[in-house]
Amino acid sequence: MSKRLLVRFVSLFVVTTMLLASLAGAVVAQDEVVLTFGISRRVDTLDNTATAFSSVEVIVGHVFDTLVKQNPLGSFHPALATSWSVNDDATEYVFELRDDVTFHDGTPFNAEAVKYTFDRIVHPDTKSQMGFSFIGPYEESEVIDDHTIAVRFRAPNAAFLDGLSHPQLGPVSPTAVEALGADWGFSGIVGAGPFMFESYTPDTEVVLVKNPDYNWGDEAVFGITGPTALDRLIFKILTDPGTRLAALESGEVDMIDNLPGLDVARLQEDPSFVVSIYDQAGHGYSLMFNHQNSPTDELAVRKAIAMSVDLEIMQDIVYDGLGYKPCSALTASMVGWTDIFCHVNPYDPEAAGALLDEAGWAMNDETGIRERDGVPLVVRHFGADRPLGNATAQFLREDLGNVGIDFELNISDFSAYITNVVAGLHNTQQWWDTQTDPDGVFRTLFHSSNAGGGSNRNNYISDTMDNMIDAAVGISDQAARIAAYAEIQQILADEVVMMYLNDPVVTYAAIPAVQNVTILGGGFVPDFYSATMDG
C-alpha cells in the first residue's frame, strides 16, 4: 500500500472510530456514567505538543498517556516506560517501553512513535511552547529497538523526567497526525490514554469517551488499573466565574475549578458541595516587563513599579484573601523558593518616587504624571478581557498613578491580546503558569530562547542568565541545585526582571457524588481516570 493510500485509510479509520463512538454513546446515553467538569480557561489547541496553555494539560492528559507519572512532586513512577537509566551528566536517558500498548487508532505504541513526538516538538513548524520548554536542550532520539529508545541532549537536563510526566510530551500517534494534517488538535487527537477524543466545540466544550482497551494504568499513582469507571468525560469551558459557579449549583456540571474566592466559605458550609484547596506549584500571578520597550527597559522604572504596589492589600481586594503575597518567580511550595525579591524590592512609594526623580522622571503637578524631556511616563499594559485580569490591572493603575506613572490599559479580546503581546507591543502583561520543576519556571520566563514571541514575554535576553539556567538543570545534587536557583533569584530580584503579584491556591468545588479524583501537577491537574460517580 502506498503512503498516500495508507494516510487516507488511517484518516478514514480515525473518523469512523469517532463516529461509531458517538453513535454508541447516543444509544446507551441513559446508562452512561458521565462526569462534567467546568474548566475556567480557554483552549488554544488540543495538540499537546504545540499548546501554549498549561491549562490544556488538564484536558489532554486524559488522551495522551506519558512515559512516566509524577506524584507527589519529585516522585516518578513507570507508565508507558517500564524502566529507565540516566548517564552521569544527565545528557542521555534510555527508556524501556511497554510492548502491549496501542494508540486509539489501533496503531502500535513503540519507540518510533516516541521519537516522532519529540522530533515534532522541536520542529519549527510545530511552534511548540510548553512542550518545547519541557523537552529542554533536546538533541536527538535513537531507536534502539521497537521498545527501547535513547534520548540525548546537547547539555545536561536533570529536569527531563519532570517534563516527561506532563502530557505536552505524551506520545502521539504518528499515523493520526499525518492523516489529520492541519485538523490535528482541532477536529481530532489520538493518544494512548484512558480516554479517547470525541468532539471539540471551540470556547464551549471538549467531549472524551472511555478507552475500553486501556489496561496499563498506574496503580501506585491512581489506585486502579484497567479502564476508567467513567463512560464519558465532558469539559465545559466556562471562563466567567459567576457562570461557572451557577453551572455547578444548577447541576449543569459536577465539578469546577477556580471557585470564586468570595464563595469559598459559603460552599464550604453547604453539604451539597465539597470544596478542596491546594497550594499551586509553579509560577503565580505576575506582571511581565518588556525589557525591549521604553520605559520598562529602564531598571529605575521597573524597580519603582515593584515598590509602588501594595501587595498586602492587593491579596484581599483582588484575590479575595486567597493565596499569599509572593516573593519569587517560584511559588512558595516549590523546591528552591526564596523570598529575596521582597527584601530587595519592599513596598515603599516614597523610595519609588525618589528613584524616578533620580532617573530624570520629574512630576508634572498639573497632570499628575511624571515627564522626562517632555515625554510622559506611560507604561502600556496589554491584557485579555477577563474579570481577574481586569481587577488586577485596575489596582495596578491606581497604585502606580499615586507615584506619577500613567499605567495605560489596553484591554481586548483574547485573540487580539495574544497578537499584540507576541508582537512585543506591550510594556507590561500579566502571566500565570503552573510548573512542577524549577527549570520549567525559569526557562519559560527568562531564557533567551523563549524571547521574541515565545513564553519569555519579558523579552529578557541575557547570556549570563541563560548560562545559569542551563547549568542549574544539569546539577543532580539537590542541595547544589537549590543553591544555583537561589543565585538566579537574586539576579532576577536585583534586575527586577518581572514582578510577582500573588501565590495562588487552586480551588475546586464538586457535588458529593464525585469521588476518587486524583490531583496531580502540584494541585493544578485534576485527573479523572480514577474518578467515580457514587450515588
N, C-alpha and C positions, 0 to 999 in steps of 0.2 A: 504494500500500500504506500502511495506517495505521501510525502509530508503534508501536502496541501489537503489530500483526502483524509489523512489522519486528523488534522486540525478540525476539518468540517465534521468528522464523525464525533470527536470529543465535544465540540460545541453543541451538536445535536443531543448528545448524551447528557450534558450538563443541563440544558434547557428542559429536556424531557424529565430528568430526575426531579428538577424543581417543580415542574408542573404536576407530576404524579404525587409529590409530597403535599402540594397544595390541595389537590383533589382528595387525597386520603384524609387530610386534616378536616376537609369540609364534611366528609361522610361521618367521621367519628367525633365531631366537634363537641357533642354533648358529654362524651365520656373522657375527653381530654383533660389532663392536668396542665393548667395554664398558669403561668406567673407573669404578671405585667409590672414592669419597673419603670417609674417615671424618672428619667435622667435629665439633669439640669443643663447639659451642654450640648451644643450642636455637633454635627458630623461634617467633616470636610470631605473625607473619602473613607470607605471601608477597606481600602488597600492597606493592610497592616504595615507593609514595608515603606509606604510613602507618607502616611498621615503625619500632619504637624500637630495634631491634637492628642495630648496624653489621655484625655477623657475617652477617646475612641477605643483605648485599651480595654475599657470596661465591657464593651460590646464584642470586639473581635477576638478577645481572649477565649471566648466560648467556641469559636470556629477554628482558630489556629492553635493547635497544641504546641508546646515548647519543648526544647531538648531537656531542660531542667526546670524544676519548680523551686520556688523560694518561699519558705515560711517556717519560722519568723525570719525577719531580715537577717541576712548573713548565714542562713542555714539552707543548704542546697540539697535537693533530692532528685533521684533519677526520674525521667519522664520518657520522652522519645529517645533519649540517650540512656542506656543502661549503666554506663560507667564512662570515666574519662581520666586522662592523665595530663599533667601540665609540666612543661620543662622548667628549669630553674629560674629563668628570667621572664617567664610568662609571655613568651613570644610564639609558642606553639601549644595548641591543645589538640589532643587526639580523642575522638569520641567513638565508642561502640554504640551502635544504634539498634533499636528493636527491629526484628525481622518479621513481625506479624501485623504490621500496620498498613492500612490503605487509606488514601485520601477519599473524600466524599464522592469523587467522580469515578472511583473504582481503580484508579491508577496506584501503583505501589509507592509507599514512602521508602526512600533509600538515600544513600549518600549523595547521589546526583541531584536529588531534589533539594538537599541542604545546600550544596554548592550553588545551585541555580538561584536559590533565595538570597544567599549572601552576596553573590556577584551582582544580582539585580539591585540590591540596596545601594551599593556603591557606584552603580552606573549613573552617569549624569542625567540620562533621560528620565530616570525614576523620580528625581528631585526629592529624594528621601530627606526627612528632617529628624524625627525621633529615632527611627531605625538607624540612620547614619550616625547619630550620636552614640547610640548603644553599641554599635559594632566597633567603634574606636578606630585605631590605625590599621585597619584590615589590609592585608596584602594579597592573600590567595587561600583557596581551599584545594586540597588534593584528595581525590577519591582513592582510597587505598583498596577497598573492595566494596561490594554492594552495601555493606552495613558498617563500614569503618571510614572515617574521614579525619584528615588533619587540617586544622585551621591555623593559619600563620599570620603574624602581624609584623609591621615594619618597626614597631617599638613595643616595649613591654606593656601588657594590658591585663593587669590583675583584676580589673572590673568586668571581664568578659562574661563570667558566669552570671553576674547580676544582669547584664544585658540579655543573656540568653533566656532568663526567666521571664522576660517580657514578650508578649505576642508580636511586638514590632519586629522581632527576629524569628517568629514562628515560621516553620517551613510551609511554603505554598505549593500547590500542585502545578508543576511547570506546564503540563498539557492544558490545564484550565486557563492559565494566564495567557498562553498563546492563542487559545481558542476564543476567549472573550475579548482580547485586544483592549481597545480603549474603554470597553464596558466593564473591565475588571475594576472592582472596587465600588461600582455603582449599581450595575444590574446583576452582579454575581461575584462571589468569592468562594474559594474551595480550599479547605484545610483538612486537618486530621483530628479536630477536636470533638467534644461530646455533643455539639450542636451543629446543624447544617443551615446554611443560608436559605431563606425562602423569599424575602422581599425587602426592599428599602424604598420608602417614600420620603424624599428629602424634606427635612425640617418637620417631619411628622412621626415616623416610626420605622423601626427595624424589626423584622419578624424572623426568628430562628425556630427550627424544629429539631426534635431528638435525632441523634445519630444512633440507630438501633444496633449498629455493629461495633460501637465503641466498647472496648474491653481492656483498655490499658490505663485506666485512671489510677492515680497515686493514692493509695490508702493512707500513707503516712501523712499526707497533707489534707486530704478531703474526708478521710474516714470511710470511704466507699471505693469500690472499683466496679467496672461494668457500666452499662448505660445509665443515664440520669433518670430520676423518677419523674421529671417533667416532660410532657409531650411537646410543649410549645413555650418559648420564652420571647416575650414581646418587650421591646424598649420603646416607650413613648417619649418623644423629645419634647420636654416641657420646660422651656428656659425661663418663663416668668414664675417667680416664687409663689405668688398667690394662686396662679392657675395650677401649679404643681401640687400645692397643698390641698386645694379644692378637689383635685382629681383623686387624691388619697381618701379624703373624708367622704367623698361621694361613692367610693367603691370602684371608680374607673380604673385605678391602678392599685396594686397590692403593696407596693413599697416605693419610696422615693429617696433620693439623696438631697443634700443641701437643704435640709429643713430650715425654714426661715428662723433666725435667732429669736425673734420675739415670740415665736410659737413653741419653742422647745419646752419650756416649763409647763405650758398648758397641756401639751400632748403627753408629757411625762406623767401627769396626774390623771390621764384619761385611760381607763382599762381597755378601751377599744383599739389602742395603739401601743407599739413597743418602740421606744427611742433608743438608739445606740450612738455613742460618741467616741471618736478616735482622734488622737493627735496625728495630724498629717505629716508624713515623711516627705522630704524633698525640699522644695523651694516655695515660700509663701507668697502672699500678695505683695507686690513691689512696684517700683517705678524705675523704668529704664531711662537712662540719659544717653542721647545720641551724641557721641564724642566727636562726630564729624561735622556737626552743625553749630553755628554760633547761636546763642551764647553758652550752650551746655558743653561746648568744647573747653570752657574755662573751669579750672579747679575751684576758683573762688565762688563762682556761681553755683556749681554743684554742691559745694560744701554749705553754702548759705541756705540753699533749699533744704538740705538734710537737717540743718539746725533750726529751721523756722517752723517745722510742723510738729504740733503737739501730739505725739503718738499715743500718750496715755489716754487723752480724751478721745482720740480717734477710735480706740478699741471699743468704747461704749457707743459713740454716736454712729459710726459707720458699720461696725461689725457686731453690734448688739451685745457686746460683752463676751462674745465667743472668740476663743483663740487668745493669743498672747502678743505682747509687744515684742517685735523681732529685733535681733541684733546681728544677723548674719544672712548670707545667701542660703545657708543651710537652716532648716527648721531645727528647733531645739532637740527633737527626737532623733536626729541623725548623728551617726558616728562622725566625730571630727568637729562638731559645732563649737564655736567660741562666741563670746559676747563683745569682741573687740570693737565692732562698729559703733556700739552705743557709747563706749568710752572715748573714742576718737571724735565722734560727732554728736555730742549731747544736745538736747533741746535748749537753745539759748538764742532767742530772736535778736537780742541786743548785740551779741557777738556776731551774729549773721549780718546784721546791718553794718557793723564795723568792717567786716571782710569786704563787703560790697563797696563801701566808701574807699577803702584802701585800693581796690581794683579800679577805681575811677567811675563807679556807677553812683552818681550823686542823685539824691532825692529831688524830684520836681514837686515843690509844695502845692502847685496848682492842680496837677493831675494825680498826685499821689503815686506816680510811677517813676522809678529811677531812670536816669538817662546817662549816656556817655557819648560825647561828641555829637549831641543832638539826636542820638538813636535811643529809643525807649527800650527798657529791659523787658522784652517779651519772650516768654517761653511757650512755644506752640505745642500743645498737648493734643494727641490724637487718640480717640477711644471709640469702641463699639457701643452702640446704644443699648446698654444693659443696666438694670437697676443698681447693682452693687458698684459697677464701674462708674456710673454717673454720680452716685453718692460720694465715692472716693474723690473723684475729680472736683466736685463742688467744695468738699472740705479742704482739699489742697489749694484751690483757688482763693479761698477766704484767708487761710493762714499765710500764704505767700503774698497776698495783697497787703497784709499788715506790715511787711518789710519792704514794700515797693516793687514787687515783681508782678508783672501782668501775666498771669497764667491763662493763656488763651485756649479756650476749649473748642476743639474741632471734633464733634461727635457725629457719627454717621452710622449707616447700617454696616453689618459685619463685613460684607464684601468690599465696600469702599474703604473701610478701615484697614483691612489687610493689604489692599493695593497700595495705600498711602505709606504704611509703615515699612513694607517690604521695599518700596522705592526710596525709603530713607527721608521722607519729608518731615518727620517729626523731630521735636526736641525731646519730648518725653512720650512714653506709652506705658501702659500697665502690663504686668506679667504675673502669671501664676503657673506653677508646674508641680508635678509630683515625680519624685525620683526615689530610688532605693539605694543608690550608691553615691558618695560624694563626687566621684568623677563625672557622673551624669549631670549634676548640677553645674559644676564649674566649666565643663566642656561645652554644655549647651549655651550657657550665658556669656562666657568670657573668652572662649578660644577663637582665635582669628579665623579659623577655617569655617566658622559659622556666622561670620560677619558678612555684610554686603547682601542682605536679603534673606539670610538664614535666621536661626533662632537667636543669635547674638545681635539683637536689635539695639544693643548699646553701641554697636559698630565700634567696639573697643578693640584696637589692634595693638598688640604688644608681644614682641618676640620673647621678652622676659617671662610674661605670664604664660605664653604657650609652652615654653620650655618647662616651667614649674608644673603645669597641669600634666604634661606628657611624662615628666619624671615621677610625679606622685602616683600615677596609675600603675607604674611598674614596681612599686615598693610592696613586697609581700609581708614584711613585718608590720603588724598592726600599729604598734606604738610609733614607729618611724613614719608610717603613712599619716597618722593623725598629726604628728609634728609638722609634716610637709603641708598639710591643709591649713594648719594654723598660720604658717607663713604666708600662704596665699590670701587668707582672710585679712591679714594685717595690711597687705598691699591694697586689697580692694577697699578697705576702710580708709587708708591714707589718701588714696586717689579718688575716693567717693565714686567708684565706677557706676554703681546704681544705689538706689535707696530702698529700704525694706519697710513695709507698712504693717504687716500682720502675719503672725504664725498661725495658720488656720487649724481648726478642728474639722473633722469630717463627720457630718451628722446624717443619720438615716432614721426614717420612721416607717414602720410596717404594720400591717394588721397581724394579730397574733397567729394566724394560720401559717404565716411564712416562717419556716423553721430551717435550721441547719445550713444557713448561708455561710460560706467561707469568705472571710475578709482578708484579702491579700494586699500587696503593694503598700505596706506600712499604713493601712487603714483606708486607702483610697479605692481599692478594687474589690467590689463585691463579686464573688464568683458563685454562680447558681448551679454548677454541676452537681453539688451535693445537696441542693435545696429540696425541700419537700413542702407540700401544701397540706397541712393537717387540719382537718375539720372543715 
